[in-house]
């Protein structure tokens, strides 16, 4: 028999796609492994490890129910890396070749290129995305700046998402972002999310992670993630009925009381293969067509999946390797220790960090405009910040984390992705949420003991990179506002900002 060994990674848990598309349970053998190298290459949140291990174990049973022979290595067996797992599997089965879906991270792709095997090794394209590498490269060719909006429109057309009968976008507009920026004032009830039941497989995975990763972040007593496709589909349906109607209105809002608000919290399931991105977008469009949500909500959600997610992946593979070395603004201050404890007196940061550490989750505004904004303004070390984001969030894999963090949050790619830095003072955070009401600092003050630290840090950031922002058309007004201040005002603000930096993000000794 010309049987193959098929390697399934922990973020490739999709039946009948990629490496499993033409698999034959009568001939092919599956290998899956919980290995130390993948669990330890950054300080992963325990929620992330538990989710992936539990989902892998459930996926194994599903494959066996389909008639596959599955060689599965549990973490306790001490398999160091995927190459070792493949080697041990080849000792068990008489496979004539190895097949794997291309990995999502450059790190692992480079590692696989170095594998020395006595059998042919084929890596197939990951068809669980809407746009393949060649198509994105063709789109990006010749463009000085890669603006997501133009790419997004092409994807909408290609997949007929929210399109009218005449080839124009539904509602004659491509983008409803302006309708989706309302701040949170607690004027409506946030739907309660039903707890997900845990079966023995999930409980065993959680217990393993508790035991094997005692020093990693993540409060596993609060573990509440879907670990099967069936459960993930249930979560999708819950969002369609309960979150989507107000998702657009409050997608940029920040709440002191609710980590989720009306967000879908489905990205982790899409990123490990339990949900398909197109089926999710089509389900949201169907809800709109049925009159269950506004067009702005449906468009805002679909833009995140069909537009932003696909675009981010394209940027990553277009510029790797080497993208992770970029540090355009020369940011080298060490990431503060309180990023791992959330022990900081700024209310918005403390809440966002505690939630991220405990649950492995934060929505995009918390990641970009609270945590990322602080790192940008303070000049925190790009590599350290990226490693933190990659480890802390349940849905984080380098292909999606790196461009979002290095490019969008830190502007470290020099504007390749974003035409301006996503920098903001405390007034933005006040406008989008209700943290400031319970904070010891005032967003109205720029200097002094009661001043919101974001305010002076914002102007310090503008001043130290002033030459670059003066040449940026979208930053001209900000620079002019800074130059309108008197010399004494500028001196006082910059001096106070240095005090703030020394307190919250001091330089290396």
N, C-alpha and C positions, 0 to 999 in steps of 0.2 A: 504493500500500500504506500502511495506517495503522500503520506500525511504531513501536515504542517503543524508547527508549534506557533500558536497565536498569543502574543503578549498583549494583555489588556491593562492599561494604566488606570490609576485611581480617578482620573478626570475624563475617562473615556467610556462611561457606563451607559452606552446606547446600543440597543439591539439593532441588527440589520443595517448598520452604517459602518463606514470606514473599514477597519480590519475584519469586521464580522459580516460585511455586506454579502460576500460570496462564500462564507464559511460553511463547511459540511460537517455536521455532528458525527457522521459515520466515519470520517477520516481525520479531522482536525482535532488537536488537543489545545486546550486553553491553559495559559499560565497567568496567575495573578499573585502579587506578593506585596505584603506590608513590610517595606524595607526601611532600615535605619537612615540611609542617605536621604531619602525623600522626606522622611518625617523630621529630620534634624538640620537641613541645610540652612534654615533660618529658625528663629524662635517662634514656631507656629502656635497659634491659639489652640487650646485643647478642644474647643468646639470644632475647629477645622479638621483636626486629626480624627476626632471621634466621628464626625459626619462622613468623612471619606472612608474610613475603615468599615463603619457600619454599612454604608452604601455598597462598598465592594463585596462585603460578605453576603448581602442580600442578592446582589447581582450574580454572584457565584451560584447561588441556589436556583435562580431563574435560568441560568445557562444549563445547569444539570437537569432541570425539568424539561428543557428542550432536547435533551439527549447528549449534550456535550460531556466529554471527560474534562474535568477541571483540576489542574494541579494548583493548589492554593497554599501559600506559605504565610502563616500567621506571624505577627510581629515577635511573639515570644520565642520563635525559632532562631532569632538572631541573624537573619539574612542581612548582610551589610548593604548591598546595592542591587539594582535590577540585573546587572550583568551576572552576578552570582546566582540570582534566582533563575535566570535563563539556563545557566550552566547546570544547576541542580535538576532542573526540569528535563534537560536533555539526557541526563543520566537515568531518568525514570522512564521516559518515552523514547520511541524510535523515530523521531521526527527527521524529515529530510530537508526542511527549510524552516526559517523563522520569519514570521510576519508581524508587523506592528503598525498601528496608525502613527503618523508623525507626531512627536510630542509637541506640546504647546509652548515650551520654553526653550530658548536657545541653549541654555546650560545643558539640558538633557539631550538635545539634538547633537551637540558637539561631543558629548560623552558617548553616544551611540555610534558616532562615526569612528570612534577609536576601538570599538569592540572587535576582538579577534575571534572569529568563529570558524568552525570546520564545515559549516553548512551555509547556503545562501541566506542573506538577510535582506528582506524587502520592507521598506517603509512606504505606506500608501498615504495619500492626501487625506486630511481631516475634512470630510464632507458634511460635518455638522455645523458649518458656518455657511452664510449666504453668499459670500464672495471669496473666491479662491485667491491664492497669492498672485498668480499671473494677471488676473483681472484687476487687482488693486494696483499692481505695478504699472499696468497699462494706463490706468486712470491717473496715477501720480506722475507719470512721465512728462517732463517739461514744465512742471508746476514749481514755482519758487516757494509757494506756501501751500500747505495741504489743508484747505478749509473743509471741514466736515459737511457744511451745509450743501455744497455742490455734490459731494459724494452721496449724501443721503437722498437727494432727489433722484439720482440715478438708480439707487436701490429700490426706492418706492416704485419707480416705473417698471423696473425689471420684474418685481414680484407682485405688481398690481395691488399695492397696499394703499388704502385710502385714496384711490384714484376715481375720478368721475368718468362718465361714459365718453366724454370728448377728449380724453387723454390729459386733461388738466387735473390738478390736485383737488380733492374733495373740498368744497367751500371756496375754491379758487385761490387758496393760500397754502403755501407749503409749511409755514411755521406759525404756530400759535403760542410761542414762548411768552409773548407779552401778557397773555391772559393767565399764565401759570406762575405768577410770582407773588402771590398774596402771602403776607406774613401771618403767623399764628397768634391769635388773640383768644383762643379758647371759647369761641362763640358757637361751636357745634360739638357734638359728642364724637369721640374717636371710637370706632367699632372694636369690640373686644375680640381678640383672636383666640379661637379655641385651641386648647393644648393638644399636642399631638401624642397619641398613645405610643409607648415604647414596648417593643417586643423583646424577647430574650436575646436576640442577636444584637440589637442596639444596646441593651443594658450591658452585655458582655463587652462590647467595644468601648463603652463609656468607662467601665471598670478598669479595662486595660489601660486606657489613656490616663486615668486618675493615678494608676500605679506607676506607669512607665515615664510619665512626664509631670512630676510633682511641682516643678519650678516654672512651668509654662503658664502664661496667662489663660484665663477662661474659667468661669464658674460653671462647672458641669451640672450642678444642681438645677441650673436654669436651662439645660439643653432642651431645645424644642424645635429641632429641624427634621424635615422629612428625609428618610433614608431609603425610600423606594420610589419608583416612578409613580405608582398608584397614589402614594401619599403626596408626592409633589403635584400631581394633577389635582388633588383635593385642595391644595394650597392655592393653585391657580384659580380654581373655581371660586374659592372664598374671596380672593382679590377681585375677581370680576363682579361679584355681587355686592361686596362690602367696601372695598377700597377704591376701585376705579372711578365711581361717580364723583368723588372729591379729590382724586389723585392729582389732576391737573391744577386745580385751584391751590392746593397746598404742597405741591411737590418741592418747592424751595423754602418751605416753612420749617422752623425749628421750635420744638416744644420742650419745656422744662420737665414735663410729666410723662411724655410718651416717646419712646425711642423709635416707634414705627410710624405713627400717624396713619396716613393712608397709603403708604408705600407698599409695593408688591412683595418685597423680600423674596424674590424668585431668582435673583442672579446666581446664587450659589448652586441652584439646581440646574440652571442652564449651563453653567460653567463646568459641571462634572458630568453632564450628559443625561440627566434624568428628565429634562424637558428640552424640546427642540425650539430654537429661537423663532422659526417661522410659524410653528403652531401657536406659540404664545402671542405673536403679533396678530395672527389671523383671528384668534379668540377675542382679542381686544377690539379689533375692527368689527367683528360680528356683534359684540356688545353695543358698539356705537350704532351699527345699522339697525339694531332692534330698539334703539331709543333709550338704552340703559345708561348712557353717559354722554357728556358733551363732546363735540368734535375736538375741542382743545385738550381734553383729557386723553382721548384716544391717540391724537397726534403726538402729544408730549411723551406718552409712553412708548409708542412705536419708534419715535426718533431715538430714544435711548437704546433700544435693542437693534433695530434694523439699520440705524444710522451710527450712533456713537460706538456701540460695541464692535461692529464690523470695522469701522474706521480705525479704532484704537488698535485692533489686531493687525490691520494692514500697516499702520505706522510702525508698529513694533518689528515686524518681520522685514519691512523695507529698510530699516536702519540698524538692525542688529546683524552682527556684533558691533559694538562700539557706541550704541546709543546710551548705554548705561554708564559710560565714562564722561558724559557731558556735564558741565558745570559752568554754564555761561556767565552766571552772575558771581562766580567765585565764592560760593557759600560753604563755609568750613567750620562754623561754630558747632561744638558737639551737641548732639541731641540731649536735652535735659533728662536727668534720671526720673523726673516726675512723669515722663511719658509712659513709664511702666507701672506707676502707682496711682496716677490721677490726683495726686496730692498737690494741688495748685489752687490758689485762691481766686482765680478768674472763673466765674460760674460756668460760662459757656464751654470753656476748655475742660474744666473738671468733669462736667456732665458728659461731654462727647468722648473724652478719654475713658472714663469709668465704664460707659456703655460699650465702647469698643473692646476694652480689655475683658469685661465680664461676659459679653454676649458674642463677640466677634463680628458685630454688626454696627454700622452707622450709615445713614443715607448720604447722598452725594454732597449736599450742602454742608453737612457736618464735616465730611472728609476734606472738601475743597475750601470752604469759606470760614471754617473755624480752625480746625487742626492744621490744614495745609496753609491757610493764610498766616497763622502764627509762624510756621516754619519759614515761609517766604520772607516775611517782614524781618524776622530775626536773623536770617541768613544761616539757618541750621544746615549742617552737613548733608549734602544731597544723598550720598550713599547710605548714611545712617537713617535718614528719613525714609528712603525707599525700602530698606530692609525692615523697618518698623511696619510700614504699611503692608508689605508682602507677608509678614508673619501674623499680624494681628487680625486680619479680616478673613472670614470664612470663605468668601468668594474670590480671594486674591490668588491669582497665578501671575507669573511675571509678564506674560503677554498683555494682560489687562491692567495690571498694577503699575508697571513702569512708565508707560506713556501718560497715564492719568496723574501719577505723582510727579515724576521728573519733568514732564512737559507742561501739564496743565497747572498743577499746584505750585511748582517751584520755578517755572519759566526757565529751567536749566538747559533747554534745548535751543535757546536764543530766539524763540518765536516761531519755530517750525510748525507747531500746532496752533498756537494761540497768538493772535495779533497784538495782544496786550497782556500784561501780567494780571492774574486774578488777585489783586491786592485790594484790601478794604479796611476802613477804620471800624471802630466799635459801633458807629451809627448804622452800618449795614446789618450787623448782628442784632441790634436793637429793633430794626425795622422788620426783620424776618422772624423774630421769635419773642419769647417772654423771659429769657434768662436774666436780662438786665435788671428786672424788678427785684430779683433775689440776690443780686451781686453786690459786693462791697464797693465796687467801682462805678463811676458815673460815665456813661458814653458821651455826656455833654462837655466833660472836662478833658483837656489835652495834657496839662501838666499838674503836678501836685499829688499828694498821697491818695486822693480820692479819684484821680483821673483813670479812665479805662486805659490799660497798657497798650491796647491796639492803636490808640490814637497817635501817641508820640512815635510809636514804632512805624506807623504808616508814613509819617512825614520823614522820618529818618531814612526809610527805604527809598522814598522819592528823592531825597537829597543826595544820598550816596551813589545813586545811579542816574543822576539828573542828566548827564550828557547823553545817555542813551534814550531816556524818555523824551527829551526835547526833539529828537529825530523821529519819534513815534507819533503818527497822526492821531491815534486814539488816546494818547497820554498828554497831548498838548495843553488841554484845559487844566489838568491836574498840576502840571508844572507851572502854569501861569498863576494858579491859585497859591502855590508855594512862593513864587517870586513876589507876589503882592504883599506878603507879610513883611513887616519891618525887620531890619537886621537884628534888633533885640529880641523880637518874637521868635525868629528862627533860631537864634542862639539858645534861648531858654528851652525851646522844644527839643533841640538836638541834645542839649545837656541832660534834660530829663530822660530822653530816650536811652542815653548811655547808662543812666542809673537803672532803668527798666531792664536793659539787656544784661547788665551785671547781676541783677537779681534772678532773672528767669532763664537766661541762656548765656552764661559766661563763657568767655574764650578759654581755650585749653591753657593750662599753666605752662 
